[in-house]
Amino acid sequence: MTTADATPARVTGAPSLTLARFQAESGRGLAVASLILGLYFLLGSLLLVATSAGAGAVAAIFTGLIGLYLVVVAVLGLSRAAARVRAFEATYGRDAGKQQPVT
């Protein structure tokens, strides 16, 4: 393996370490949004159960199932994103691809 084969473009498909880090961190924002939405749905289902009788129970079950699904998908997404970042940092170093703020 030559040094050209070990460049970030060869390993991740990104042309630079900065873009490779962005690629490794991608999905984290969507996972956080899914987690917030899922928790909102779970809270909504609890409120439906508490405030309605009979017909509201079916809606509460569906809302709760959707919320639970979103929370599980979010946790898996956050876990995958963290694993990608750990692998990237193990390969290129802890601060590789980070940009310094311009002041």
Biotite code that builds the C-alpha atoms (Angstrom):
import biotite.structure as struc

atoms = struc.array([
    struc.Atom([0.000, 0.000, 0.000], chain_id="A", res_id=1, res_name="MET", atom_name="CA", element="C"),
    struc.Atom([1.464, 3.326, -1.013], chain_id="A", res_id=2, res_name="THR", atom_name="CA", element="C"),
    struc.Atom([0.928, 6.620, 0.740], chain_id="A", res_id=3, res_name="THR", atom_name="CA", element="C"),
    struc.Atom([-1.379, 7.681, -2.097], chain_id="A", res_id=4, res_name="ALA", atom_name="CA", element="C"),
    struc.Atom([-3.643, 4.733, -1.260], chain_id="A", res_id=5, res_name="ASP", atom_name="CA", element="C"),
    struc.Atom([-3.943, 5.849, 2.381], chain_id="A", res_id=6, res_name="ALA", atom_name="CA", element="C"),
    struc.Atom([-5.133, 9.401, 1.675], chain_id="A", res_id=7, res_name="THR", atom_name="CA", element="C"),
    struc.Atom([-8.519, 10.427, 3.057], chain_id="A", res_id=8, res_name="PRO", atom_name="CA", element="C"),
    struc.Atom([-9.954, 10.338, -0.470], chain_id="A", res_id=9, res_name="ALA", atom_name="CA", element="C"),
    struc.Atom([-9.021, 6.665, -0.827], chain_id="A", res_id=10, res_name="ARG", atom_name="CA", element="C"),
    struc.Atom([-10.282, 5.707, 2.614], chain_id="A", res_id=11, res_name="VAL", atom_name="CA", element="C"),
    struc.Atom([-13.523, 7.709, 2.850], chain_id="A", res_id=12, res_name="THR", atom_name="CA", element="C"),
    struc.Atom([-14.178, 9.057, -0.624], chain_id="A", res_id=13, res_name="GLY", atom_name="CA", element="C"),
    struc.Atom([-13.694, 12.634, 0.629], chain_id="A", res_id=14, res_name="ALA", atom_name="CA", element="C"),
    struc.Atom([-10.992, 14.851, -0.902], chain_id="A", res_id=15, res_name="PRO", atom_name="CA", element="C"),
    struc.Atom([-9.742, 16.273, 2.406], chain_id="A", res_id=16, res_name="SER", atom_name="CA", element="C"),
    struc.Atom([-9.587, 15.487, 6.105], chain_id="A", res_id=17, res_name="LEU", atom_name="CA", element="C"),
    struc.Atom([-12.140, 18.213, 6.822], chain_id="A", res_id=18, res_name="THR", atom_name="CA", element="C"),
    struc.Atom([-14.661, 16.702, 4.434], chain_id="A", res_id=19, res_name="LEU", atom_name="CA", element="C"),
    struc.Atom([-13.813, 13.220, 5.709], chain_id="A", res_id=20, res_name="ALA", atom_name="CA", element="C"),
    struc.Atom([-14.647, 14.386, 9.255], chain_id="A", res_id=21, res_name="ARG", atom_name="CA", element="C"),
    struc.Atom([-17.915, 15.922, 8.034], chain_id="A", res_id=22, res_name="PHE", atom_name="CA", element="C"),
    struc.Atom([-18.699, 12.605, 6.373], chain_id="A", res_id=23, res_name="GLN", atom_name="CA", element="C"),
    struc.Atom([-17.914, 10.701, 9.571], chain_id="A", res_id=24, res_name="ALA", atom_name="CA", element="C"),
    struc.Atom([-20.156, 13.019, 11.608], chain_id="A", res_id=25, res_name="GLU", atom_name="CA", element="C"),
    struc.Atom([-23.009, 12.977, 9.094], chain_id="A", res_id=26, res_name="SER", atom_name="CA", element="C"),
    struc.Atom([-26.240, 11.580, 10.379], chain_id="A", res_id=27, res_name="GLY", atom_name="CA", element="C"),
    struc.Atom([-25.745, 12.884, 13.896], chain_id="A", res_id=28, res_name="ARG", atom_name="CA", element="C"),
    struc.Atom([-28.048, 15.875, 13.408], chain_id="A", res_id=29, res_name="GLY", atom_name="CA", element="C"),
    struc.Atom([-30.810, 13.739, 11.933], chain_id="A", res_id=30, res_name="LEU", atom_name="CA", element="C"),
    struc.Atom([-30.465, 11.290, 14.816], chain_id="A", res_id=31, res_name="ALA", atom_name="CA", element="C"),
    struc.Atom([-30.765, 14.092, 17.377], chain_id="A", res_id=32, res_name="VAL", atom_name="CA", element="C"),
    struc.Atom([-33.852, 15.457, 15.593], chain_id="A", res_id=33, res_name="ALA", atom_name="CA", element="C"),
    struc.Atom([-35.370, 11.954, 15.516], chain_id="A", res_id=34, res_name="SER", atom_name="CA", element="C"),
    struc.Atom([-34.687, 11.554, 19.217], chain_id="A", res_id=35, res_name="LEU", atom_name="CA", element="C"),
    struc.Atom([-36.402, 14.840, 20.062], chain_id="A", res_id=36, res_name="ILE", atom_name="CA", element="C"),
    struc.Atom([-39.376, 14.029, 17.821], chain_id="A", res_id=37, res_name="LEU", atom_name="CA", element="C"),
    struc.Atom([-39.648, 10.510, 19.237], chain_id="A", res_id=38, res_name="GLY", atom_name="CA", element="C"),
    struc.Atom([-39.650, 11.795, 22.809], chain_id="A", res_id=39, res_name="LEU", atom_name="CA", element="C"),
    struc.Atom([-42.293, 14.351, 21.810], chain_id="A", res_id=40, res_name="TYR", atom_name="CA", element="C"),
    struc.Atom([-44.461, 11.542, 20.383], chain_id="A", res_id=41, res_name="PHE", atom_name="CA", element="C"),
    struc.Atom([-44.004, 9.453, 23.534], chain_id="A", res_id=42, res_name="LEU", atom_name="CA", element="C"),
    struc.Atom([-45.016, 12.411, 25.690], chain_id="A", res_id=43, res_name="LEU", atom_name="CA", element="C"),
    struc.Atom([-48.009, 13.003, 23.422], chain_id="A", res_id=44, res_name="GLY", atom_name="CA", element="C"),
    struc.Atom([-49.108, 9.403, 23.769], chain_id="A", res_id=45, res_name="SER", atom_name="CA", element="C"),
    struc.Atom([-48.918, 9.664, 27.565], chain_id="A", res_id=46, res_name="LEU", atom_name="CA", element="C"),
    struc.Atom([-51.019, 12.822, 27.457], chain_id="A", res_id=47, res_name="LEU", atom_name="CA", element="C"),
    struc.Atom([-53.568, 11.090, 25.205], chain_id="A", res_id=48, res_name="LEU", atom_name="CA", element="C"),
    struc.Atom([-53.865, 8.221, 27.660], chain_id="A", res_id=49, res_name="VAL", atom_name="CA", element="C"),
    struc.Atom([-54.242, 10.609, 30.592], chain_id="A", res_id=50, res_name="ALA", atom_name="CA", element="C"),
    struc.Atom([-56.844, 12.893, 29.008], chain_id="A", res_id=51, res_name="THR", atom_name="CA", element="C"),
    struc.Atom([-59.008, 10.616, 26.873], chain_id="A", res_id=52, res_name="SER", atom_name="CA", element="C"),
    struc.Atom([-61.044, 7.504, 27.408], chain_id="A", res_id=53, res_name="ALA", atom_name="CA", element="C"),
    struc.Atom([-61.803, 4.713, 24.951], chain_id="A", res_id=54, res_name="GLY", atom_name="CA", element="C"),
    struc.Atom([-61.238, 6.079, 21.453], chain_id="A", res_id=55, res_name="ALA", atom_name="CA", element="C"),
    struc.Atom([-58.117, 7.986, 22.436], chain_id="A", res_id=56, res_name="GLY", atom_name="CA", element="C"),
    struc.Atom([-56.416, 4.801, 23.585], chain_id="A", res_id=57, res_name="ALA", atom_name="CA", element="C"),
    struc.Atom([-55.951, 3.552, 20.014], chain_id="A", res_id=58, res_name="VAL", atom_name="CA", element="C"),
    struc.Atom([-54.414, 6.865, 18.961], chain_id="A", res_id=59, res_name="ALA", atom_name="CA", element="C"),
    struc.Atom([-52.203, 6.800, 22.047], chain_id="A", res_id=60, res_name="ALA", atom_name="CA", element="C"),
    struc.Atom([-50.925, 3.322, 21.192], chain_id="A", res_id=61, res_name="ILE", atom_name="CA", element="C"),
    struc.Atom([-50.065, 4.302, 17.611], chain_id="A", res_id=62, res_name="PHE", atom_name="CA", element="C"),
    struc.Atom([-48.457, 7.543, 18.733], chain_id="A", res_id=63, res_name="THR", atom_name="CA", element="C"),
    struc.Atom([-46.456, 5.701, 21.369], chain_id="A", res_id=64, res_name="GLY", atom_name="CA", element="C"),
    struc.Atom([-45.282, 3.078, 18.868], chain_id="A", res_id=65, res_name="LEU", atom_name="CA", element="C"),
    struc.Atom([-44.165, 5.757, 16.420], chain_id="A", res_id=66, res_name="ILE", atom_name="CA", element="C"),
    struc.Atom([-42.351, 7.574, 19.219], chain_id="A", res_id=67, res_name="GLY", atom_name="CA", element="C"),
    struc.Atom([-40.670, 4.382, 20.387], chain_id="A", res_id=68, res_name="LEU", atom_name="CA", element="C"),
    struc.Atom([-39.573, 3.578, 16.818], chain_id="A", res_id=69, res_name="TYR", atom_name="CA", element="C"),
    struc.Atom([-38.097, 7.060, 16.381], chain_id="A", res_id=70, res_name="LEU", atom_name="CA", element="C"),
    struc.Atom([-36.215, 6.837, 19.678], chain_id="A", res_id=71, res_name="VAL", atom_name="CA", element="C"),
    struc.Atom([-34.728, 3.438, 18.749], chain_id="A", res_id=72, res_name="VAL", atom_name="CA", element="C"),
    struc.Atom([-33.716, 4.670, 15.280], chain_id="A", res_id=73, res_name="VAL", atom_name="CA", element="C"),
    struc.Atom([-32.184, 7.795, 16.838], chain_id="A", res_id=74, res_name="ALA", atom_name="CA", element="C"),
    struc.Atom([-30.154, 5.849, 19.391], chain_id="A", res_id=75, res_name="VAL", atom_name="CA", element="C"),
    struc.Atom([-28.858, 3.542, 16.653], chain_id="A", res_id=76, res_name="LEU", atom_name="CA", element="C"),
    struc.Atom([-28.025, 6.552, 14.459], chain_id="A", res_id=77, res_name="GLY", atom_name="CA", element="C"),
    struc.Atom([-26.141, 8.284, 17.265], chain_id="A", res_id=78, res_name="LEU", atom_name="CA", element="C"),
    struc.Atom([-24.264, 5.077, 17.988], chain_id="A", res_id=79, res_name="SER", atom_name="CA", element="C"),
    struc.Atom([-23.264, 4.636, 14.326], chain_id="A", res_id=80, res_name="ARG", atom_name="CA", element="C"),
    struc.Atom([-22.152, 8.268, 14.037], chain_id="A", res_id=81, res_name="ALA", atom_name="CA", element="C"),
    struc.Atom([-20.042, 7.957, 17.190], chain_id="A", res_id=82, res_name="ALA", atom_name="CA", element="C"),
    struc.Atom([-18.450, 4.756, 15.868], chain_id="A", res_id=83, res_name="ALA", atom_name="CA", element="C"),
    struc.Atom([-17.596, 6.460, 12.551], chain_id="A", res_id=84, res_name="ARG", atom_name="CA", element="C"),
    struc.Atom([-16.005, 9.404, 14.377], chain_id="A", res_id=85, res_name="VAL", atom_name="CA", element="C"),
    struc.Atom([-14.020, 7.056, 16.667], chain_id="A", res_id=86, res_name="ARG", atom_name="CA", element="C"),
    struc.Atom([-12.749, 5.122, 13.633], chain_id="A", res_id=87, res_name="ALA", atom_name="CA", element="C"),
    struc.Atom([-11.833, 8.365, 11.844], chain_id="A", res_id=88, res_name="PHE", atom_name="CA", element="C"),
    struc.Atom([-9.993, 9.693, 14.903], chain_id="A", res_id=89, res_name="GLU", atom_name="CA", element="C"),
    struc.Atom([-8.204, 6.377, 15.407], chain_id="A", res_id=90, res_name="ALA", atom_name="CA", element="C"),
    struc.Atom([-6.983, 6.534, 11.814], chain_id="A", res_id=91, res_name="THR", atom_name="CA", element="C"),
    struc.Atom([-6.079, 10.221, 11.458], chain_id="A", res_id=92, res_name="TYR", atom_name="CA", element="C"),
    struc.Atom([-5.783, 11.564, 15.012], chain_id="A", res_id=93, res_name="GLY", atom_name="CA", element="C"),
    struc.Atom([-8.070, 13.302, 17.445], chain_id="A", res_id=94, res_name="ARG", atom_name="CA", element="C"),
    struc.Atom([-7.984, 16.775, 15.900], chain_id="A", res_id=95, res_name="ASP", atom_name="CA", element="C"),
    struc.Atom([-7.717, 15.744, 12.249], chain_id="A", res_id=96, res_name="ALA", atom_name="CA", element="C"),
    struc.Atom([-10.076, 17.637, 9.984], chain_id="A", res_id=97, res_name="GLY", atom_name="CA", element="C"),
    struc.Atom([-11.157, 20.162, 12.611], chain_id="A", res_id=98, res_name="LYS", atom_name="CA", element="C"),
    struc.Atom([-11.123, 23.766, 11.514], chain_id="A", res_id=99, res_name="GLN", atom_name="CA", element="C"),
    struc.Atom([-9.939, 26.505, 13.808], chain_id="A", res_id=100, res_name="GLN", atom_name="CA", element="C"),
    struc.Atom([-12.409, 29.387, 14.237], chain_id="A", res_id=101, res_name="PRO", atom_name="CA", element="C"),
    struc.Atom([-11.482, 32.620, 12.528], chain_id="A", res_id=102, res_name="VAL", atom_name="CA", element="C"),
    struc.Atom([-11.337, 35.488, 15.016], chain_id="A", res_id=103, res_name="THR", atom_name="CA", element="C"),
])
